[in-house]
Amino acid sequence: MTTTTTIENFPSLRDYTRRASISRNGTRINITDFIYEWKREDDQYDYFSSRESDGYYALNYKIFTYLLLNHQQLFLNHFTKDEFLEFVNNGNMFYEQSSYIKGLEEYMEKNKIDVNAFILEQFKNIQILSNSLMSTTKLPTLYAIAGNPRYSRYGKNKEKLVLFRGFNYVGCKKMLHNLHIGKVITTETFLSTSIQELVAIKYAFNYDKDVDKHIVWKIIIDGDMFDIFNYTFISERFNIYDNLETLLANQNIECEFLLNMGALLKCIDINVIYDFQGYSMTGYNIPAKAYTEYTFKFLGWNLDYIQRINRNMSKYIEYLK
């Protein structure tokens, strides 16, 4: 049986956070304005130019994903100050590069930008974002948004939120290996997810004939988890019955939830989809592709993982000052 989202209306997060703020570099800013920075698509020049004009580095999902996936041992283990600074000063923070990260490093070298200060601010942003997404006082829970739950005759909460994620295999392959039914994983980085399955399929890697590299995740959050799953919806309001043409016209097709790092997910099904014929409308095209879909059930949060990352980053921030 196909599992689908039962929530119909998705309001703007701004409606619930007008008075909620966080501190960045000693300045109070609205928490939703901060979280929405996740959606920025800055190239290297724009990213550093905005740092000069705004006085801070904005959130950058490409940088966060790179750091968290490539430096798990650094963040999960305590390095002494000498060990950590030697690691950084030897250029190890950017040892395995995507084209975007390589461009960042080249820009910093050419323009004599302080690498240590850059890393320090990225660590601070990761901490603030993770803490913001987990806040029980500044963000509403999904339970508060979904309304009165429906129950089966056996007393089981029937509500569900189903999210989808399509992966760029090259940049995320370290977290995509060795998955099998029954395995419980901890998500190692923040993940953009969508309520729209087609959007996830569009983003799935499509530059290799190996279907094992074309990966979509389906994540099911059952109603009995709504009270520990914050409403981290970072698109504009929409109704589940809005068609893609309407959403595209409103520049709201992503229908995005931002999933914090540290989510506990249990793999409950794996299917290879060979018959996706593609989807096309004016201004939006998804080519036909075969892909592997992994279905997960959300089990909660790995608080030990989140706290260890946070604790070690705090130490490294002090080392970099």
Backbone torsions as a table, in degrees:
resi	resn	phi	psi	omega
1	MET	NA	134.9	-179.6
2	THR	-72.6	131.7	178.3
3	THR	-97.2	125.9	-177.2
4	THR	-129.3	161.5	176.6
5	THR	-67.3	133.8	179.7
6	THR	-98.2	-16.0	179.0
7	ILE	-72.0	135.3	-177.4
8	GLU	-98.3	-43.5	-174.4
9	ASN	-110.4	130.9	179.6
10	PHE	-118.9	98.5	179.8
11	PRO	-74.0	167.3	176.5
12	SER	-71.0	139.5	175.9
13	LEU	-60.9	-28.7	-179.2
14	ARG	-60.4	-28.8	-179.2
15	ASP	-63.7	-19.1	-174.7
16	TYR	-113.3	-0.7	-171.5
17	THR	-131.7	23.8	-175.1
18	ARG	-61.2	-29.5	-178.2
19	ARG	-107.5	5.1	-178.6
20	ALA	-93.1	129.0	-177.6
21	SER	-135.4	163.1	173.6
22	ILE	-130.6	167.6	-179.7
23	SER	-108.6	129.0	173.3
24	ARG	-131.9	122.9	-178.8
25	ASN	53.2	37.0	176.4
26	GLY	80.9	4.3	-179.3
27	THR	-114.6	134.2	177.7
28	ARG	-81.7	130.4	176.2
29	ILE	-135.1	154.8	179.4
30	ASN	-62.1	136.7	-174.3
31	ILE	-64.2	-35.7	-180.0
32	THR	-72.0	-38.3	174.9
33	ASP	-57.6	-40.9	179.5
34	PHE	-65.1	-51.0	-177.2
35	ILE	-63.2	-36.5	-179.1
36	TYR	-65.5	-18.4	175.5
37	GLU	-58.9	-22.2	179.6
38	TRP	-54.5	-28.4	-174.4
39	LYS	-84.8	-2.8	-178.4
40	ARG	-66.1	147.1	-179.7
41	GLU	-124.0	61.1	-177.6
42	ASP	-78.1	137.2	166.7
43	ASP	-80.0	178.8	-173.9
44	GLN	-61.3	-42.6	-178.0
45	TYR	-64.0	-48.1	-178.7
46	ASP	-63.6	-36.1	-177.7
47	TYR	-63.8	-46.5	-179.3
48	PHE	-76.3	-29.9	176.5
49	SER	-65.4	-40.4	179.0
50	SER	-67.8	-29.7	175.4
51	ARG	-62.6	-40.5	-179.5
52	GLU	-68.8	-40.0	-176.3
53	SER	-80.5	-36.7	-175.4
54	ASP	-91.3	-24.3	-179.0
55	GLY	87.9	9.0	177.5
56	TYR	-156.0	158.4	173.0
57	TYR	-83.5	127.1	177.3
58	ALA	-73.1	166.1	174.1
59	LEU	-62.2	141.7	-180.0
60	ASN	-142.4	107.7	-172.6
61	TYR	-64.3	-30.2	-179.8
62	LYS	-67.8	-40.2	179.3
63	ILE	-68.7	-46.3	-179.2
64	PHE	-59.9	-46.6	-178.8
65	THR	-61.5	-43.4	179.1
66	TYR	-60.2	-50.4	-176.6
67	LEU	-63.5	-47.2	-174.8
68	LEU	-70.1	-35.8	-179.2
69	LEU	-79.5	-30.1	-175.4
70	ASN	-96.0	-8.6	-176.9
71	HIS	-131.1	41.4	178.4
72	GLN	-60.3	-41.9	-178.9
73	GLN	-64.6	-34.5	178.5
74	LEU	-66.7	-43.4	-174.2
75	PHE	-81.9	-24.0	-178.1
76	LEU	-95.2	-8.8	179.7
77	ASN	-125.1	150.9	-177.9
78	HIS	-87.6	116.5	171.7
79	PHE	-95.5	140.2	173.6
80	THR	-67.7	168.0	-179.5
81	LYS	-60.0	-44.5	179.9
82	ASP	-63.7	-42.8	-179.8
83	GLU	-64.1	-44.1	-177.6
84	PHE	-66.2	-47.0	-178.0
85	LEU	-66.7	-34.0	175.2
86	GLU	-64.9	-41.4	178.3
87	PHE	-59.9	-46.0	-178.3
88	VAL	-69.8	-47.5	-174.5
89	ASN	-68.7	-19.0	176.5
90	ASN	-86.9	6.5	175.8
91	GLY	80.9	17.5	-174.3
92	ASN	-77.7	-13.8	-179.9
93	MET	-66.2	-23.2	-176.8
94	PHE	-123.2	40.5	-172.3
95	TYR	-73.7	-31.0	-178.4
96	GLU	-120.3	104.9	-163.0
97	GLN	-108.9	138.5	163.2
98	SER	-85.2	171.2	178.8
99	SER	-63.0	-34.5	-179.4
100	TYR	-67.9	-46.3	-179.5
101	ILE	-66.1	-39.5	176.8
102	LYS	-60.6	-41.0	177.8
103	GLY	-63.9	-38.0	176.4
104	LEU	-61.6	-47.8	-177.9
105	GLU	-63.4	-42.8	179.3
106	GLU	-63.3	-39.8	179.5
107	TYR	-64.6	-44.0	-179.8
108	MET	-63.9	-40.5	-179.8
109	GLU	-67.2	-44.0	-178.6
110	LYS	-65.6	-36.8	-175.6
111	ASN	-101.8	11.7	175.7
112	LYS	53.1	47.6	177.3
113	ILE	-87.3	135.0	-177.7
114	ASP	-65.7	110.7	-177.1
115	VAL	-65.4	-40.3	-178.8
116	ASN	-63.3	-40.9	178.3
117	ALA	-66.4	-36.8	177.1
118	PHE	-62.0	-48.5	-179.2
119	ILE	-64.2	-41.6	179.1
120	LEU	-56.1	-46.9	-178.4
121	GLU	-69.2	-32.5	176.2
122	GLN	-65.2	-42.2	178.6
123	PHE	-62.0	-43.5	178.6
124	LYS	-60.7	-44.2	-179.9
125	ASN	-63.1	-40.2	178.0
126	ILE	-61.3	-44.8	178.9
127	GLN	-61.2	-49.0	-176.5
128	ILE	-64.1	-40.4	-179.8
129	LEU	-65.0	-47.0	-179.5
130	SER	-61.7	-44.8	179.7
131	ASN	-65.3	-36.3	179.0
132	SER	-65.7	-45.1	-178.0
133	LEU	-66.0	-26.1	-179.0
134	MET	-94.1	-5.4	-173.3
135	SER	-60.4	129.0	178.0
136	THR	-93.0	-4.6	-178.8
137	THR	-110.7	-21.0	-174.7
138	LYS	-107.6	-21.0	178.3
139	LEU	-118.3	143.8	175.0
140	PRO	-74.2	155.2	173.2
141	THR	-82.9	163.1	175.5
142	LEU	-61.9	-33.0	178.4
143	TYR	-59.7	-40.6	-178.9
144	ALA	-67.7	-26.7	-177.3
145	ILE	-87.5	-36.6	-168.5
146	ALA	-71.9	-18.6	-177.9
147	GLY	84.6	-169.7	-176.6
148	ASN	-65.8	124.4	-178.4
149	PRO	-72.6	153.5	172.2
150	ARG	-98.6	146.4	-178.1
151	TYR	-123.5	149.2	174.0
152	SER	-75.1	171.0	179.9
153	ARG	-67.9	-11.8	176.8
154	TYR	-96.6	7.0	176.5
155	GLY	86.3	10.4	-179.2
156	LYS	-89.4	133.5	177.1
157	ASN	-63.8	122.9	-174.5
158	LYS	-92.1	-6.5	-176.0
159	GLU	-72.7	149.1	178.5
160	LYS	-149.4	146.6	165.1
161	LEU	-116.8	128.1	179.9
162	VAL	-117.8	122.2	-178.6
163	LEU	-114.6	152.4	-178.9
164	PHE	-128.6	146.8	178.0
165	ARG	-140.0	124.2	172.5
166	GLY	-100.6	136.8	-171.0
167	PHE	-107.0	138.6	162.5
168	ASN	-78.7	101.5	-171.0
169	TYR	-56.8	-41.4	-174.9
170	VAL	-60.7	-43.9	-176.8
171	GLY	-81.0	-18.5	-173.7
172	CYS	-122.1	11.3	-172.0
173	LYS	-60.2	-25.2	-178.5
174	LYS	-65.0	-23.8	179.9
175	MET	-103.3	7.6	-174.7
176	LEU	-112.2	0.1	-177.6
177	HIS	-88.5	155.3	169.4
178	ASN	59.0	37.6	175.4
179	LEU	-91.7	137.0	177.9
180	HIS	-150.6	160.7	-179.0
181	ILE	-60.7	131.4	-178.8
182	GLY	98.5	-16.4	-178.4
183	LYS	-75.8	137.6	175.0
184	VAL	-106.7	126.4	-178.3
185	ILE	-118.7	159.1	169.4
186	THR	-109.3	124.7	179.0
187	THR	-67.6	128.6	-171.1
188	GLU	-88.4	-11.0	-178.1
189	THR	-146.3	174.7	174.1
190	PHE	-71.2	145.5	-178.6
191	LEU	-130.6	125.0	167.9
192	SER	-74.1	128.6	177.4
193	THR	-130.6	162.6	-178.3
194	SER	-131.5	148.3	171.9
195	ILE	-74.3	-19.5	-177.9
196	GLN	-93.0	114.3	-179.3
197	GLU	-61.9	-37.9	-178.7
198	LEU	-62.3	-35.6	178.5
199	VAL	-63.1	-43.0	178.7
200	ALA	-64.2	-41.3	178.8
201	ILE	-61.8	-39.6	179.0
202	LYS	-58.6	-40.6	-176.2
203	TYR	-81.0	-11.3	180.0
204	ALA	-64.9	136.9	-179.9
205	PHE	-48.1	136.2	-173.4
206	ASN	-139.8	29.1	-174.4
207	TYR	-118.8	30.4	-178.8
208	ASP	-154.7	147.9	179.8
209	LYS	-79.6	-9.3	-177.5
210	ASP	-79.5	111.3	-177.6
211	VAL	-64.0	-21.1	178.1
212	ASP	-68.4	-13.5	178.9
213	LYS	-99.8	-6.1	176.6
214	HIS	-99.9	97.2	-165.6
215	ILE	-121.4	131.0	172.3
216	VAL	-124.1	133.5	173.4
217	TRP	-102.5	138.1	171.7
218	LYS	-114.1	120.1	-173.8
219	ILE	-117.2	120.1	-177.3
220	ILE	-102.9	122.8	175.0
221	ILE	-109.7	109.4	-179.4
222	ASP	-74.5	156.8	-176.7
223	GLY	-56.7	-31.4	-179.5
224	ASP	-75.0	-0.9	174.3
225	MET	-105.5	-1.8	-174.8
226	PHE	-62.4	-26.9	-176.5
227	ASP	-79.5	-9.2	175.9
228	ILE	-117.6	7.2	179.3
229	PHE	-112.8	108.3	-177.5
230	ASN	-70.0	154.0	-179.9
231	TYR	-81.7	81.1	-176.6
232	THR	-97.8	49.3	-179.7
233	PHE	-85.4	119.6	-172.0
234	ILE	-118.4	27.8	170.3
235	SER	-111.9	-177.5	177.4
236	GLU	-86.8	164.2	-174.8
237	ARG	-55.3	143.9	175.0
238	PHE	-158.3	167.1	176.5
239	ASN	-109.6	142.0	-175.2
240	ILE	-59.0	-21.3	-179.3
241	TYR	-92.4	-0.5	174.0
242	ASP	-62.8	132.5	179.3
243	ASN	-81.6	166.5	-175.6
244	LEU	-64.1	-33.2	178.6
245	GLU	-61.8	-42.7	178.0
246	THR	-65.3	-44.9	-179.2
247	LEU	-63.9	-40.5	179.0
248	LEU	-65.4	-42.8	179.6
249	ALA	-61.9	-31.4	179.7
250	ASN	-91.1	8.1	-178.0
251	GLN	53.0	43.9	-174.8
252	ASN	-136.4	27.6	-171.2
253	ILE	-73.2	-20.5	-175.5
254	GLU	-66.7	-36.2	-179.4
255	CYS	45.3	60.3	-163.2
256	GLU	-98.0	133.8	164.4
257	PHE	-107.8	136.9	175.9
258	LEU	-99.5	114.4	-178.3
259	LEU	-90.8	125.7	-179.8
260	ASN	-67.0	156.1	169.9
261	MET	-64.5	156.1	177.4
262	GLY	89.7	11.3	176.6
263	ALA	-74.7	135.5	175.9
264	LEU	-92.0	117.9	-177.0
265	LEU	-124.8	131.6	176.9
266	LYS	-106.2	124.5	179.0
267	CYS	-74.2	121.4	-177.1
268	ILE	-116.6	-8.1	179.6
269	ASP	-165.1	150.0	175.8
270	ILE	-138.1	127.1	179.3
271	ASN	-135.6	139.3	172.2
272	VAL	-97.5	122.7	-176.5
273	ILE	-101.6	114.2	-178.6
274	TYR	-103.7	-12.9	-168.7
275	ASP	-108.2	19.4	175.1
276	PHE	-74.7	117.6	-172.1
277	GLN	-93.2	3.2	-178.8
278	GLY	93.7	172.6	179.7
279	TYR	-150.5	136.3	-177.4
280	SER	-143.0	135.9	169.0
281	MET	-147.4	167.3	-176.6
282	THR	-57.4	120.1	178.3
283	GLY	87.0	2.3	-177.2
284	TYR	-153.2	120.1	-176.2
285	ASN	-134.5	131.4	175.2
286	ILE	-119.7	115.0	-178.2
287	PRO	-70.9	154.7	173.5
288	ALA	-60.2	140.9	-180.0
289	LYS	-160.9	153.4	167.7
290	ALA	-95.0	144.3	-179.8
291	TYR	-152.3	161.5	177.4
292	THR	-103.5	125.6	179.6
293	GLU	-108.2	122.3	175.2
294	TYR	-101.8	126.7	177.9
295	THR	-102.4	130.1	-178.8
296	PHE	-123.1	152.1	169.5
297	LYS	-110.3	130.8	178.1
298	PHE	-74.0	124.9	-177.2
299	LEU	-105.7	-11.2	-176.2
300	GLY	134.8	-154.4	-175.8
301	TRP	-121.5	138.9	174.2
302	ASN	-85.8	85.9	-174.4
303	LEU	-66.2	-31.2	177.8
304	ASP	-63.1	-42.2	178.3
305	TYR	-61.6	-50.0	-178.3
306	ILE	-61.0	-42.7	-178.0
307	GLN	-68.9	-37.4	178.4
308	ARG	-65.9	-43.5	176.4
309	ILE	-58.4	-47.5	-177.6
310	ASN	-63.1	-44.8	-177.5
311	ARG	-64.6	-46.2	-179.2
312	ASN	-70.1	-36.3	176.5
313	MET	-62.7	-38.7	178.3
314	SER	-59.3	-41.6	177.7
315	LYS	-64.9	-43.6	-177.4
316	TYR	-67.7	-34.5	175.8
317	ILE	-61.0	-42.8	177.7
318	GLU	-64.4	-38.2	178.8
319	TYR	-63.5	-33.0	-174.5
320	LEU	-83.9	-14.3	-177.4
321	LYS	-68.2	NA	NA
